[in-house]
Amino acid sequence: MEEITEGVNKINIADSQKKNRIQVSNTKKPLFFYVNLSKRYLQQNDEVELSALGMAISTVVSIAEILKNNGFAVEKKITTSTIEIKDDSRGRPVQKAKIEIVLGKTANFDELMAAAAQESAENGNGED
């Protein structure tokens, strides 16, 4: 039983290092879902890591640019690579492009979020 507990504790430590990662898909959720989720992650942590494969790379770049252009985030790190994924239909490994963009909070992030929340409340669109 102690061995299982140790294993679970090790898994939790590994997962906690990536709790600010968002894996983006260009088919599952709309663009602004990820933009708003990134803002929420930036509120909770000082940075967020956006990650995507293949065709979703353009979505991650768009999310990062929206956050940067609106003053919410600054680029900290961009990593590109290729990974091998086994394609079941072809029965052989396929190379996929991968991107990881790490964004950090800007100095006025909290002010911008407060202003957006106030504007939303004035328009009667407040979230409870």
N, C-alpha and C positions, 0 to 999 in steps of 0.2 A: 504493500500500500504506500509506503514512503517513497518508493521508486516512482510511482505514478505521480505523486504530489510534486516531486522534484522535476519531473518531465513537464508538468503543467506550468510550474513556475518559470522554467526556462522558456517555454513557448510564450508566456505572457511578457517576459522581458523583451524577446525578439519582436513581438507585435507592438509593444509600446513605442518602439523606435519609429514605427511607420504609421502611427495613428493620425498623422496629418497628411497622409497620401490620399489623393483622389485618382482612381483609375477611370479614365474617360472613355466612353464609347460614343460613336457618332450615330448609333441606331437606337439606343435605349432611352435616353432622356434628351430634352431640348437644351440648347446652348445655355440659356439663362438659368436653368436649374443648376448647372455647374458653376456659373458665375456667382450665384447667390450662395451656393454651398461653399465655394472658396472664400467668400467674405466671412461666412460663419466660422470656418476653420481658422481664418486669420484673427478673428476675435478671440478664439479660445487659445490659439498658439501664436507665436510670433511669425511663423512661416507656414506655407503650404506647398506640398509637392504634387504637381500635376503630371500624370503619366498616361501614355497612350501608345497603341500599336497601329501600324499600317495606316488605313484610311482615316483613323480618328486623330492623327497627328495635326491636321489642319484645325480641328476643333479645339485642341489644347492650345495651339498658338493663338487662335481667336480669343479664347478665354483669358489668356495671359495679357494680350494686347488691350482688351476691354478694361481689365483691372488696372493696368499701367496707365492707359490714357485717361481714365477717370480719377487717377491720383490715389487709388487704394493700395497699390503694390509696386514694388521694385524688383527687378530681376536679381537673383543671387547667383543662380547657376543653371546652365543648360547642358544636358548630356544627351548625345545621340548614339545609338548603337544598332546592331542587328542581332536578332535572336532566332534560334531555330525552333519551329513549332511543328509537331507531327500532324500532317494533313491526312485525316482518315480516308477521305475520298480518293486521294492519290496513292496513299500507302507509303509515302516517303516524307522526309523532313522538308519544310519550306522556310525560307529566310523571310523574316518580317522586320521592318524598320521599327525602332522604338525611340521615343523621346521622353525625357524627364525634365521638367522645368520647375525650379524651386523659386518661389516668390516670397518676399518678406514684406512686412507692414511698412507703410510710409509713416513719417513723423506725424502727419495730420490724419491718419486713418480713423482714429476714434471720433474726431470732429466731423469727418465726412459721414460716418455711420450715424452719428447723433442727428445730423442735419437731415439725412435721408429718412430716419425714423420719425422725426418731427414733421417732415413734409408728408409722409404717409399717413400720420395721425390726423393732420389737418384736412386731408382729402377723404378721410373716413375709411381708409383702407388699412387701419391698424391691425396687426396680427396679435392674437391673444394667446 
